[in-house]
Amino acid sequence: LGNTDDLMYFTEEGGSDNGVHARDHTGNFYTIFESPIYSDETTGLAMSPNGKYMYVSYQGNGIIFEISREDGQPFHGKKLDVKYH
């Protein structure tokens, strides 16, 4: 991570904690987004060029979400895009 305020964003697939999560430079874990309705794999994590919008989809349902911060600030950090299968 570039700066101590940056987060590494990643998706979790299936199970009870599917959604978007993050870790900071000290290893703290944060939940950014989880759905109480959809339980399939989250995938396709992307950020808008200005960093103010995060995009993620629920693969099995074919639903894409656009997420923004309530304070209007950009998401700072990096995204981890790793395929395990």
N, CA, C and O atoms as CSV, one atom per row, in Angstrom:
chain,resi,resn,atom,element,x,y,z
A,1,LEU,N,N,0.848,-1.179,0.000
A,1,LEU,CA,C,0.000,0.000,0.000
A,1,LEU,C,C,0.887,1.234,0.000
A,1,LEU,O,O,1.961,1.243,0.602
A,2,GLY,N,N,0.431,2.264,-0.676
A,2,GLY,CA,C,1.247,3.452,-0.828
A,2,GLY,C,C,1.292,4.353,0.386
A,2,GLY,O,O,2.348,4.906,0.696
A,3,ASN,N,N,0.209,4.514,1.067
A,3,ASN,CA,C,0.090,5.469,2.153
A,3,ASN,C,C,-0.592,4.744,3.310
A,3,ASN,O,O,-1.358,3.807,3.084
A,4,THR,N,N,-0.328,5.160,4.525
A,4,THR,CA,C,-0.868,4.444,5.683
A,4,THR,C,C,-2.383,4.529,5.787
A,4,THR,O,O,-2.986,3.756,6.532
A,5,ASP,N,N,-3.018,5.449,5.059
A,5,ASP,CA,C,-4.475,5.549,5.050
A,5,ASP,C,C,-5.114,4.666,3.975
A,5,ASP,O,O,-6.332,4.487,3.968
A,6,ASP,N,N,-4.303,4.114,3.069
A,6,ASP,CA,C,-4.824,3.296,1.979
A,6,ASP,C,C,-5.314,1.948,2.484
A,6,ASP,O,O,-4.845,1.429,3.497
A,7,LEU,N,N,-6.269,1.398,1.747
A,7,LEU,CA,C,-6.792,0.068,2.031
A,7,LEU,C,C,-6.590,-0.815,0.807
A,7,LEU,O,O,-6.553,-0.321,-0.320
A,8,MET,N,N,-6.461,-2.113,1.025
A,8,MET,CA,C,-6.439,-3.099,-0.052
A,8,MET,C,C,-7.836,-3.711,-0.082
A,8,MET,O,O,-8.244,-4.377,0.869
A,9,TYR,N,N,-8.568,-3.488,-1.171
A,9,TYR,CA,C,-9.935,-3.982,-1.320
A,9,TYR,C,C,-9.935,-5.326,-2.021
A,9,TYR,O,O,-9.136,-5.553,-2.930
A,10,PHE,N,N,-10.826,-6.223,-1.605
A,10,PHE,CA,C,-10.926,-7.537,-2.236
A,10,PHE,C,C,-12.336,-8.081,-2.053
A,10,PHE,O,O,-13.079,-7.628,-1.182
A,11,THR,N,N,-12.696,-9.056,-2.882
A,11,THR,CA,C,-14.003,-9.695,-2.767
A,11,THR,C,C,-13.852,-11.044,-2.098
A,11,THR,O,O,-12.793,-11.668,-2.151
A,12,GLU,N,N,-14.918,-11.478,-1.475
A,12,GLU,CA,C,-14.967,-12.787,-0.835
A,12,GLU,C,C,-16.079,-13.556,-1.522
A,12,GLU,O,O,-17.171,-13.023,-1.716
A,13,GLU,N,N,-15.821,-14.785,-1.888
A,13,GLU,CA,C,-16.818,-15.524,-2.652
A,13,GLU,C,C,-17.593,-16.513,-1.792
A,13,GLU,O,O,-17.013,-17.367,-1.122
A,14,GLY,N,N,-18.908,-16.380,-1.825
A,14,GLY,CA,C,-19.798,-17.325,-1.157
A,14,GLY,C,C,-19.681,-17.319,0.349
A,14,GLY,O,O,-18.874,-16.590,0.926
A,15,GLY,N,N,-20.498,-18.140,0.975
A,15,GLY,CA,C,-20.483,-18.251,2.420
A,15,GLY,C,C,-21.191,-17.086,3.095
A,15,GLY,O,O,-21.962,-16.363,2.463
A,16,SER,N,N,-20.925,-16.916,4.366
A,16,SER,CA,C,-21.626,-15.889,5.132
A,16,SER,C,C,-20.985,-14.515,5.031
A,16,SER,O,O,-21.588,-13.529,5.456
A,17,ASP,N,N,-19.770,-14.421,4.476
A,17,ASP,CA,C,-19.109,-13.114,4.415
A,17,ASP,C,C,-18.764,-12.689,2.988
A,17,ASP,O,O,-17.769,-12.000,2.763
A,18,ASN,N,N,-19.593,-13.105,2.025
A,18,ASN,CA,C,-19.334,-12.664,0.652
A,18,ASN,C,C,-19.632,-11.173,0.547
A,18,ASN,O,O,-20.540,-10.663,1.203
A,19,GLY,N,N,-18.875,-10.494,-0.267
A,19,GLY,CA,C,-19.016,-9.051,-0.415
A,19,GLY,C,C,-17.665,-8.439,-0.693
A,19,GLY,O,O,-16.770,-9.093,-1.228
A,20,VAL,N,N,-17.521,-7.161,-0.319
A,20,VAL,CA,C,-16.260,-6.442,-0.486
A,20,VAL,C,C,-15.689,-6.176,0.902
A,20,VAL,O,O,-16.381,-5.695,1.799
A,21,HIS,N,N,-14.419,-6.500,1.051
A,21,HIS,CA,C,-13.725,-6.303,2.320
A,21,HIS,C,C,-12.411,-5.581,2.040
A,21,HIS,O,O,-12.027,-5.398,0.885
A,22,ALA,N,N,-11.733,-5.176,3.098
A,22,ALA,CA,C,-10.461,-4.478,2.942
A,22,ALA,C,C,-9.558,-4.766,4.132
A,22,ALA,O,O,-10.013,-5.159,5.206
A,23,ARG,N,N,-8.266,-4.561,3.908
A,23,ARG,CA,C,-7.270,-4.627,4.984
A,23,ARG,C,C,-6.410,-3.372,4.891
A,23,ARG,O,O,-6.149,-2.858,3.803
A,24,ASP,N,N,-5.976,-2.890,6.052
A,24,ASP,CA,C,-5.070,-1.747,6.056
A,24,ASP,C,C,-3.624,-2.221,6.190
A,24,ASP,O,O,-3.361,-3.424,6.205
A,25,HIS,N,N,-2.696,-1.286,6.287
A,25,HIS,CA,C,-1.270,-1.644,6.308
A,25,HIS,C,C,-0.860,-2.404,7.557
A,25,HIS,O,O,0.215,-3.003,7.578
A,26,THR,N,N,-1.686,-2.397,8.603
A,26,THR,CA,C,-1.358,-3.163,9.814
A,26,THR,C,C,-2.093,-4.497,9.867
A,26,THR,O,O,-1.924,-5.258,10.819
A,27,GLY,N,N,-2.920,-4.792,8.837
A,27,GLY,CA,C,-3.622,-6.069,8.779
A,27,GLY,C,C,-5.037,-6.046,9.329
A,27,GLY,O,O,-5.704,-7.080,9.346
A,28,ASN,N,N,-5.513,-4.882,9.782
A,28,ASN,CA,C,-6.895,-4.800,10.261
A,28,ASN,C,C,-7.854,-5.107,9.126
A,28,ASN,O,O,-7.614,-4.720,7.983
A,29,PHE,N,N,-8.940,-5.801,9.437
A,29,PHE,CA,C,-9.938,-6.258,8.465
A,29,PHE,C,C,-11.174,-5.380,8.552
A,29,PHE,O,O,-11.652,-5.089,9.649
A,30,TYR,N,N,-11.706,-4.948,7.393
A,30,TYR,CA,C,-12.896,-4.103,7.339
A,30,TYR,C,C,-13.901,-4.705,6.361
A,30,TYR,O,O,-13.523,-5.192,5.296
A,31,THR,N,N,-15.163,-4.672,6.722
A,31,THR,CA,C,-16.228,-5.052,5.801
A,31,THR,C,C,-16.755,-3.776,5.171
A,31,THR,O,O,-17.220,-2.879,5.874
A,32,ILE,N,N,-16.686,-3.688,3.849
A,32,ILE,CA,C,-17.152,-2.513,3.115
A,32,ILE,C,C,-18.597,-2.706,2.680
A,32,ILE,O,O,-19.407,-1.784,2.767
A,33,PHE,N,N,-18.916,-3.910,2.212
A,33,PHE,CA,C,-20.236,-4.181,1.664
A,33,PHE,C,C,-20.519,-5.672,1.757
A,33,PHE,O,O,-19.709,-6.495,1.329
A,34,GLU,N,N,-21.678,-6.017,2.320
A,34,GLU,CA,C,-22.181,-7.391,2.306
A,34,GLU,C,C,-23.675,-7.325,2.026
A,34,GLU,O,O,-24.336,-6.351,2.385
A,35,SER,N,N,-24.195,-8.341,1.399
A,35,SER,CA,C,-25.620,-8.395,1.120
A,35,SER,C,C,-26.292,-9.445,1.994
A,35,SER,O,O,-25.837,-10.588,2.049
A,36,PRO,N,N,-27.366,-9.070,2.676
A,36,PRO,CA,C,-28.115,-10.067,3.443
A,36,PRO,C,C,-29.017,-10.924,2.552
A,36,PRO,O,O,-29.628,-11.886,3.017
A,37,ILE,N,N,-29.093,-10.565,1.264
A,37,ILE,CA,C,-29.999,-11.238,0.340
A,37,ILE,C,C,-29.273,-12.219,-0.575
A,37,ILE,O,O,-29.721,-13.353,-0.743
A,38,TYR,N,N,-28.158,-11.795,-1.167
A,38,TYR,CA,C,-27.445,-12.604,-2.146
A,38,TYR,C,C,-26.314,-13.367,-1.475
A,38,TYR,O,O,-25.560,-12.802,-0.682
A,39,SER,N,N,-26.197,-14.664,-1.798
A,39,SER,CA,C,-25.167,-15.473,-1.146
A,39,SER,C,C,-24.168,-16.070,-2.128
A,39,SER,O,O,-23.317,-16.868,-1.736
A,40,ASP,N,N,-24.264,-15.690,-3.400
A,40,ASP,CA,C,-23.319,-16.265,-4.360
A,40,ASP,C,C,-22.044,-15.426,-4.428
A,40,ASP,O,O,-21.879,-14.464,-3.677
A,41,GLU,N,N,-21.165,-15.795,-5.319
A,41,GLU,CA,C,-19.830,-15.209,-5.428
A,41,GLU,C,C,-19.862,-13.740,-5.839
A,41,GLU,O,O,-20.562,-13.365,-6.780
A,42,THR,N,N,-19.099,-12.912,-5.128
A,42,THR,CA,C,-18.887,-11.533,-5.554
A,42,THR,C,C,-17.645,-11.505,-6.427
A,42,THR,O,O,-16.662,-12.193,-6.153
A,43,THR,N,N,-17.701,-10.705,-7.476
A,43,THR,CA,C,-16.607,-10.673,-8.438
A,43,THR,C,C,-16.609,-9.337,-9.170
A,43,THR,O,O,-17.519,-8.527,-8.993
A,44,GLY,N,N,-15.598,-9.113,-9.983
A,44,GLY,CA,C,-15.559,-7.937,-10.849
A,44,GLY,C,C,-15.320,-6.638,-10.125
A,44,GLY,O,O,-15.810,-5.599,-10.568
A,45,LEU,N,N,-14.593,-6.651,-9.037
A,45,LEU,CA,C,-14.332,-5.422,-8.285
A,45,LEU,C,C,-13.568,-4.427,-9.151
A,45,LEU,O,O,-12.522,-4.749,-9.715
A,46,ALA,N,N,-14.108,-3.215,-9.247
A,46,ALA,CA,C,-13.472,-2.168,-10.042
A,46,ALA,C,C,-13.769,-0.813,-9.412
A,46,ALA,O,O,-14.744,-0.651,-8.679
A,47,MET,N,N,-12.915,0.149,-9.710
A,47,MET,CA,C,-13.085,1.520,-9.222
A,47,MET,C,C,-13.231,2.459,-10.417
A,47,MET,O,O,-12.655,2.219,-11.478
A,48,SER,N,N,-14.003,3.527,-10.237
A,48,SER,CA,C,-14.104,4.550,-11.276
A,48,SER,C,C,-12.772,5.288,-11.352
A,48,SER,O,O,-11.994,5.252,-10.399
A,49,PRO,N,N,-12.495,5.961,-12.481
A,49,PRO,CA,C,-11.213,6.667,-12.614
A,49,PRO,C,C,-10.961,7.700,-11.509
A,49,PRO,O,O,-9.814,7.909,-11.116
A,50,ASN,N,N,-12.017,8.348,-11.006
A,50,ASN,CA,C,-11.830,9.342,-9.954
A,50,ASN,C,C,-11.864,8.731,-8.550
A,50,ASN,O,O,-11.697,9.448,-7.564
A,51,GLY,N,N,-12.080,7.415,-8.450
A,51,GLY,CA,C,-12.069,6.722,-7.173
A,51,GLY,C,C,-13.308,6.904,-6.327
A,51,GLY,O,O,-13.356,6.408,-5.201
A,52,LYS,N,N,-14.313,7.599,-6.832
A,52,LYS,CA,C,-15.508,7.878,-6.025
A,52,LYS,C,C,-16.569,6.779,-6.101
A,52,LYS,O,O,-17.525,6.782,-5.326
A,53,TYR,N,N,-16.401,5.853,-7.024
A,53,TYR,CA,C,-17.372,4.768,-7.171
A,53,TYR,C,C,-16.654,3.431,-7.223
A,53,TYR,O,O,-15.612,3.278,-7.860
A,54,MET,N,N,-17.246,2.476,-6.531
A,54,MET,CA,C,-16.751,1.108,-6.520
A,54,MET,C,C,-17.831,0.261,-7.182
A,54,MET,O,O,-19.019,0.465,-6.935
A,55,TYR,N,N,-17.428,-0.682,-8.016
A,55,TYR,CA,C,-18.365,-1.556,-8.705
A,55,TYR,C,C,-18.056,-3.002,-8.334
A,55,TYR,O,O,-16.897,-3.414,-8.292
A,56,VAL,N,N,-19.108,-3.760,-8.068
A,56,VAL,CA,C,-18.943,-5.168,-7.737
A,56,VAL,C,C,-20.198,-5.900,-8.183
A,56,VAL,O,O,-21.286,-5.326,-8.189
A,57,SER,N,N,-20.052,-7.154,-8.553
A,57,SER,CA,C,-21.223,-7.911,-9.005
A,57,SER,C,C,-21.373,-9.203,-8.221
A,57,SER,O,O,-20.414,-9.741,-7.667
A,58,TYR,N,N,-22.609,-9.681,-8.193
A,58,TYR,CA,C,-22.913,-11.017,-7.680
A,58,TYR,C,C,-23.071,-11.896,-8.905
A,58,TYR,O,O,-24.052,-11.785,-9.639
A,59,GLN,N,N,-22.111,-12.762,-9.119
A,59,GLN,CA,C,-21.965,-13.509,-10.358
A,59,GLN,C,C,-23.198,-14.325,-10.722
A,59,GLN,O,O,-23.694,-14.209,-11.843
A,60,GLY,N,N,-23.701,-15.139,-9.818
A,60,GLY,CA,C,-24.824,-16.025,-10.126
A,60,GLY,C,C,-26.112,-15.288,-10.424
A,60,GLY,O,O,-26.931,-15.752,-11.218
A,61,ASN,N,N,-26.295,-14.128,-9.781
A,61,ASN,CA,C,-27.512,-13.347,-9.985
A,61,ASN,C,C,-27.389,-12.358,-11.139
A,61,ASN,O,O,-28.399,-11.834,-11.608
A,62,GLY,N,N,-26.175,-12.096,-11.601
A,62,GLY,CA,C,-25.980,-11.147,-12.689
A,62,GLY,C,C,-26.312,-9.720,-12.293
A,62,GLY,O,O,-26.780,-8.939,-13.121
A,63,ILE,N,N,-26.076,-9.374,-11.043
A,63,ILE,CA,C,-26.396,-8.037,-10.536
A,63,ILE,C,C,-25.104,-7.277,-10.294
A,63,ILE,O,O,-24.172,-7.808,-9.690
A,64,ILE,N,N,-25.042,-6.031,-10.764
A,64,ILE,CA,C,-23.884,-5.179,-10.547
A,64,ILE,C,C,-24.299,-4.016,-9.647
A,64,ILE,O,O,-25.325,-3.376,-9.875
A,65,PHE,N,N,-23.488,-3.754,-8.623
A,65,PHE,CA,C,-23.750,-2.648,-7.711
A,65,PHE,C,C,-22.743,-1.533,-7.933
A,65,PHE,O,O,-21.564,-1.789,-8.175
A,66,GLU,N,N,-23.212,-0.300,-7.850
A,66,GLU,CA,C,-22.352,0.875,-7.831
A,66,GLU,C,C,-22.407,1.418,-6.408
A,66,GLU,O,O,-23.480,1.760,-5.912
A,67,ILE,N,N,-21.266,1.496,-5.758
A,67,ILE,CA,C,-21.191,1.888,-4.361
A,67,ILE,C,C,-20.408,3.187,-4.256
A,67,ILE,O,O,-19.363,3.343,-4.888
A,68,SER,N,N,-20.914,4.114,-3.459
A,68,SER,CA,C,-20.189,5.355,-3.193
A,68,SER,C,C,-20.190,5.608,-1.692
A,68,SER,O,O,-21.006,5.053,-0.956
A,69,ARG,N,N,-19.280,6.439,-1.256
A,69,ARG,CA,C,-19.195,6.783,0.158
A,69,ARG,C,C,-20.252,7.827,0.501
A,69,ARG,O,O,-20.572,8.680,-0.327
A,70,GLU,N,N,-20.791,7.766,1.705
A,70,GLU,CA,C,-21.790,8.737,2.138
A,70,GLU,C,C,-21.233,10.149,2.198
A,70,GLU,O,O,-21.976,11.113,2.011
A,71,ASP,N,N,-19.931,10.290,2.456
A,71,ASP,CA,C,-19.325,11.617,2.555
A,71,ASP,C,C,-18.855,12.159,1.204
A,71,ASP,O,O,-18.324,13.267,1.137
A,72,GLY,N,N,-19.046,11.384,0.119
A,72,GLY,CA,C,-18.683,11.843,-1.218
A,72,GLY,C,C,-17.204,11.771,-1.535
A,72,GLY,O,O,-16.799,12.129,-2.641
A,73,GLN,N,N,-16.393,11.324,-0.610
A,73,GLN,CA,C,-14.950,11.230,-0.821
A,73,GLN,C,C,-14.608,9.985,-1.636
A,73,GLN,O,O,-15.396,9.041,-1.681
A,74,PRO,N,N,-13.446,9.975,-2.278
A,74,PRO,CA,C,-13.051,8.787,-3.045
A,74,PRO,C,C,-12.594,7.656,-2.130
A,74,PRO,O,O,-12.202,7.875,-0.984
A,75,PHE,N,N,-12.656,6.451,-2.668
A,75,PHE,CA,C,-12.056,5.290,-2.011
A,75,PHE,C,C,-10.567,5.379,-2.304
A,75,PHE,O,O,-10.173,5.486,-3.465
A,76,HIS,N,N,-9.742,5.338,-1.282
A,76,HIS,CA,C,-8.294,5.374,-1.483
A,76,HIS,C,C,-7.745,3.979,-1.292
A,76,HIS,O,O,-8.175,3.257,-0.393
A,77,GLY,N,N,-6.823,3.604,-2.109
A,77,GLY,CA,C,-6.190,2.308,-1.940
A,77,GLY,C,C,-6.054,1.554,-3.238
A,77,GLY,O,O,-6.102,2.137,-4.322
A,78,LYS,N,N,-5.886,0.271,-3.120
A,78,LYS,CA,C,-5.660,-0.634,-4.246
A,78,LYS,C,C,-6.712,-1.719,-4.221
A,78,LYS,O,O,-7.371,-1.940,-3.206
A,79,LYS,N,N,-6.865,-2.400,-5.358
A,79,LYS,CA,C,-7.761,-3.565,-5.379
A,79,LYS,C,C,-6.939,-4.800,-5.676
A,79,LYS,O,O,-5.962,-4.755,-6.424
A,80,LEU,N,N,-7.345,-5.888,-5.087
A,80,LEU,CA,C,-6.696,-7.171,-5.291
A,80,LEU,C,C,-7.594,-7.989,-6.189
A,80,LEU,O,O,-8.745,-8.250,-5.837
A,81,ASP,N,N,-7.099,-8.397,-7.336
A,81,ASP,CA,C,-7.895,-9.121,-8.313
A,81,ASP,C,C,-7.220,-10.462,-8.576
A,81,ASP,O,O,-6.432,-10.597,-9.512
A,82,VAL,N,N,-7.533,-11.447,-7.748
A,82,VAL,CA,C,-6.911,-12.758,-7.816
A,82,VAL,C,C,-7.982,-13.800,-8.064
A,82,VAL,O,O,-9.036,-13.764,-7.429
A,83,LYS,N,N,-7.735,-14.723,-8.971
A,83,LYS,CA,C,-8.647,-15.824,-9.216
A,83,LYS,C,C,-8.077,-17.081,-8.586
A,83,LYS,O,O,-6.920,-17.432,-8.816
A,84,TYR,N,N,-8.895,-17.760,-7.789
A,84,TYR,CA,C,-8.436,-18.961,-7.106
A,84,TYR,C,C,-8.894,-20.236,-7.793
A,84,TYR,O,O,-8.522,-21.327,-7.361
A,85,HIS,N,N,-9.692,-20.132,-8.853
A,85,HIS,CA,C,-10.190,-21.342,-9.504
A,85,HIS,C,C,-9.968,-21.294,-10.962
A,85,HIS,O,O,-10.326,-22.233,-11.673
